[in-house]
Amino acid sequence: MKRLILAAALAAAASPAAAETYEIDGDHSSISFRVRHLVGKVTGKFTRYEGHFDYEEGKPKSWKANAVIETASIDTGVEARDKHLRQADFFDAARCPKIEFKSTKVSDVAGNKAKLYGDLTMRCVTKPIVLELELGGVAKDPWGNVKAGATATGKINRTDWGLEWNKKVETGGVLVGEEIELTLEIEGTVK
């Protein structure tokens, strides 16, 4: 009987642990963007989102991420602009109420950095994107909750998703840039 228990214990110790699933903690995360406006840059964020990610240190094949953002939660600090961004000229929040990201793979892992590939659905259009991933690590908070964090950054062309509204300016350029800089600061808690 002792040999059977010892064999079971050794088998359990030898089998790889599964990746943990972390729920995005909205109180300690942010999803923001930056875009050129005429001669400067405007920043904004989304305030309502949810999602989860799977992570196991050193096992990038097990890493996955899924998130859903409420399009209408866009916040640039100017209510009139936010109202326009929710309309059909931009995000068309009435017809396309969600922005979604689903990861497809992770590559180029080097230390705490990697590339995160996935499908981004925005304005009811799905296109592949690549984000630069920087892992923040895993730790236990003072209340015993296991947390993991990461920063993901990337650039997309908004017109690829049908966000084409713009105005020409007298100097020959346009009012709003096409390139959007994305920054996701994500902290999650084990489910």
C-alpha angles and dihedrals in degrees: 000000000000090000091052092051091046091049091050091049092049091048091051091049092048096048114090118253117244121247114268118241114228124196114219110255105219092195091062102032137072138193112202141162141195129207135177115256116190099300102348140036131264122209128206142166143202115240103193121057142125138191147123141237135205117224137172118170113251094007106095093166087068095051115110136161135194127176138171121201124194103236093208090060092076111135124185094159093255113091095200091053092045090052090052091047090054092055129086092271088072129001098359090214094182092060098030107032096169139058110200136192124193119178120227103183148338123230143164094043111185117165107307095344131087144146117259115204122196150138118269118200113197129157086006091298122114121208133161119255137180122219128194106237126206114185117219097194137239126286142158116243122222090268094056098257115143110229134186128187143191142170119223122190133178148141128242135178107241093209089066086071095044097262092136105143113130144140127223116235127214093252089065100257132097132259099238127037122233097222116085120196112213127201122181117185103189131184120175138188125218108261 
